[in-house]
Amino acid sequence: MKPEGIPFILSAPSGTGKTTVCKILREKLSDIRFSISHTTRPARPDEADGKDYYFISMDEFKKKIGRGEFLEWANVHNNYYGTTFETINSFRQIGQDLLLDLDVQGVQSLRQLKFSGVFIFLLPPSIEELHQRLKKRGTEPDQMIMDRIDTGKKEMTQYLLYDYVVTNINLDETVANLVSIIRSERCRTHRYHPPTETP
């Protein structure tokens, strides 16, 4: 019997490097798929619709909420993000492992639903480093950066929601640690299904 695919949920404060880490993981692990979330925020210059996110209008997003299409959704800095049931179920049923990029609000929703997955929290080396990374982006005014830092501080207090915590000091080491977690989780005894004997 083929085991169900494992959802690996990765969260991090804004500016920690989560998007970069996810992209590298997708390159290194060809047997894991990336869950594409829906969002109402504008696409960044290096993002493509249907590859990084499904970029939709607020009106369309609210219609999906009303139809009960989202497993989880959250309002983060006045932008909505959500993961559909269809996305998760389509991969789990065929035994395909899935990487989900979710914020802390989304993880809180999944934990309340007793959602089965592996939850990983990515931390910045320090608040000072987080501030520098956000400024280096050059995409947001100072007040928005400070808002993101305040949100990040609150998110970091929720680390006990997660199964693993990884500090992103060095990108190569961070990716190596995450690859180790993924490979180890695949070998857990409760995921093993002994082959059935044919009569």
C-alpha positions as CSV (number, residue, x, y, z in Angstrom):
1,M,0.0,0.0,0.0
2,K,1.5,3.3,-1.0
3,P,1.6,5.9,1.8
4,E,-0.1,9.2,1.5
5,G,2.0,12.2,0.6
6,I,3.5,14.2,3.4
7,P,2.7,17.9,3.7
8,F,5.8,19.8,4.9
9,I,4.7,23.2,6.2
10,L,7.3,25.9,6.3
11,S,6.8,29.3,8.0
12,A,9.0,32.2,8.8
13,P,8.8,35.9,9.7
14,S,8.9,38.1,6.6
15,G,12.5,38.7,5.5
16,T,13.9,35.5,6.9
17,G,14.6,34.0,3.5
18,K,11.7,31.5,3.3
19,T,10.9,32.1,-0.4
20,T,14.6,31.6,-1.4
21,V,14.8,28.4,0.7
22,C,11.6,27.0,-0.9
23,K,12.9,27.6,-4.4
24,I,16.2,25.8,-3.6
25,L,14.4,22.9,-1.9
26,R,12.3,22.5,-5.1
27,E,15.5,22.3,-7.1
28,K,17.2,19.8,-4.8
29,L,14.3,17.5,-4.1
30,S,12.7,16.6,-7.4
31,D,10.2,14.3,-5.7
32,I,8.5,17.0,-3.7
33,R,5.9,19.4,-5.1
34,F,5.3,23.0,-4.1
35,S,1.8,23.9,-3.0
36,I,0.8,27.1,-4.8
37,S,-1.3,29.4,-2.6
38,H,-3.9,32.0,-3.7
39,T,-3.2,35.6,-2.8
40,T,-4.7,39.0,-3.4
41,R,-1.3,40.8,-3.1
42,P,0.4,42.1,-6.3
43,A,3.1,40.0,-7.9
44,R,6.7,40.9,-7.3
45,P,8.9,41.4,-10.3
46,D,10.4,37.9,-10.1
47,E,7.1,36.1,-9.5
48,A,4.8,34.4,-12.0
49,D,1.2,33.6,-11.8
50,G,0.6,29.8,-11.4
51,K,4.2,29.2,-10.4
52,D,4.8,31.2,-7.2
53,Y,1.1,32.1,-6.4
54,Y,-2.3,32.3,-8.0
55,F,-2.8,36.1,-8.0
56,I,-6.5,36.8,-7.8
57,S,-8.7,39.8,-6.9
58,M,-10.2,40.4,-3.5
59,D,-13.6,39.8,-4.9
60,E,-12.6,36.4,-6.3
61,F,-10.9,35.4,-3.0
62,K,-14.0,36.2,-1.0
63,K,-16.1,34.1,-3.3
64,K,-13.7,31.2,-2.7
65,I,-14.1,31.7,1.1
66,G,-17.9,31.7,0.7
67,R,-17.8,28.5,-1.3
68,G,-15.6,26.8,1.4
69,E,-12.8,26.1,-1.0
70,F,-9.9,27.0,1.5
71,L,-8.4,24.6,3.9
72,E,-6.8,27.7,5.5
73,W,-6.7,31.4,4.8
74,A,-5.4,34.5,6.5
75,N,-5.2,38.3,6.2
76,V,-1.5,39.3,6.4
77,H,-0.6,43.0,6.1
78,N,-3.9,43.6,4.4
79,N,-3.3,40.9,1.8
80,Y,-5.2,37.6,1.8
81,Y,-3.5,34.2,1.4
82,G,-5.1,30.8,1.2
83,T,-4.5,27.1,0.5
84,T,-7.3,25.2,-1.2
85,F,-8.5,21.7,-0.3
86,E,-8.2,20.7,-3.9
87,T,-4.4,21.5,-3.9
88,I,-3.7,19.4,-0.8
89,N,-6.0,16.4,-1.6
90,S,-4.8,16.0,-5.2
91,F,-1.2,15.4,-4.1
92,R,-1.9,13.4,-0.9
93,Q,-4.1,10.9,-2.8
94,I,-1.3,10.0,-5.2
95,G,1.4,9.8,-2.5
96,Q,3.1,13.0,-3.5
97,D,5.0,14.9,-0.8
98,L,4.1,18.6,-0.7
99,L,5.9,21.7,0.4
100,L,3.6,24.5,1.8
101,D,4.7,28.1,2.4
102,L,2.4,29.3,5.1
103,D,2.3,32.1,7.7
104,V,1.8,31.6,11.4
105,Q,-1.9,32.4,11.1
106,G,-2.3,29.6,8.5
107,V,-0.5,27.2,10.8
108,Q,-2.7,28.1,13.7
109,S,-5.7,27.2,11.6
110,L,-4.2,23.9,10.5
111,R,-3.3,22.9,14.1
112,Q,-6.9,23.7,15.2
113,L,-8.1,21.3,12.5
114,K,-5.7,18.6,13.7
115,F,-4.1,18.7,10.2
116,S,-1.5,15.9,9.8
117,G,1.8,17.3,8.5
118,V,5.4,18.3,9.4
119,F,5.6,21.8,10.7
120,I,8.9,23.7,10.4
121,F,9.7,27.2,11.6
122,L,12.5,29.2,10.0
123,L,14.1,31.9,12.2
124,P,16.3,34.8,11.4
125,P,19.7,35.0,13.1
126,S,18.6,38.1,15.0
127,I,16.0,41.0,14.8
128,E,18.8,43.3,13.6
129,E,19.6,40.9,10.8
130,L,15.9,40.7,9.9
131,H,15.7,44.5,9.7
132,Q,18.7,44.6,7.4
133,R,17.3,42.0,5.1
134,L,14.0,43.8,4.8
135,K,15.7,47.1,4.1
136,K,17.9,45.4,1.5
137,R,14.8,44.3,-0.4
138,G,14.1,48.0,-1.2
139,T,10.5,47.3,-2.0
140,E,8.8,48.8,1.1
141,P,8.7,52.1,3.0
142,D,10.3,52.2,6.5
143,Q,7.0,52.1,8.3
144,M,6.0,48.9,6.6
145,I,9.3,47.4,7.4
146,M,8.8,48.2,11.1
147,D,5.3,46.7,10.9
148,R,6.8,43.5,9.5
149,I,9.4,43.4,12.2
150,D,6.7,43.9,14.9
151,T,4.7,41.1,13.3
152,G,7.8,38.9,13.1
153,K,8.5,39.3,16.8
154,K,5.0,38.1,17.6
155,E,5.3,35.2,15.2
156,M,8.5,34.1,16.8
157,T,6.7,33.6,20.1
158,Q,4.6,30.9,18.4
159,Y,7.5,28.5,17.7
160,L,5.9,25.8,19.9
161,L,3.3,25.3,17.1
162,Y,6.0,23.6,15.1
163,D,7.8,20.3,15.1
164,Y,11.2,21.8,14.1
165,V,12.9,25.1,14.3
166,V,15.8,26.0,12.0
167,T,17.8,29.3,12.2
168,N,18.7,30.6,8.8
169,I,22.3,31.9,9.4
170,N,23.9,30.3,6.4
171,L,21.7,29.4,3.4
172,D,23.5,26.2,2.4
173,E,23.4,24.9,6.0
174,T,19.7,25.8,6.3
175,V,18.8,24.0,3.1
176,A,20.9,21.0,4.2
177,N,19.1,20.9,7.6
178,L,15.7,21.0,5.9
179,V,16.6,18.3,3.4
180,S,17.7,16.1,6.4
181,I,14.3,16.8,8.1
182,I,12.3,15.8,5.0
183,R,14.3,12.6,4.4
184,S,14.1,11.6,8.1
185,E,10.4,12.2,8.3
186,R,9.9,9.9,5.3
187,C,11.5,7.1,7.3
188,R,9.3,7.4,10.4
189,T,7.9,4.0,11.5
190,H,4.3,5.3,11.5
191,R,4.6,6.0,7.8
192,Y,5.7,2.5,6.9
193,H,3.1,0.2,5.3
194,P,4.2,-3.4,5.2
195,P,3.5,-5.1,1.9
196,T,0.4,-7.2,2.0
197,E,0.7,-10.9,1.3
198,T,-1.3,-12.3,-1.6
199,P,-3.2,-15.5,-0.7
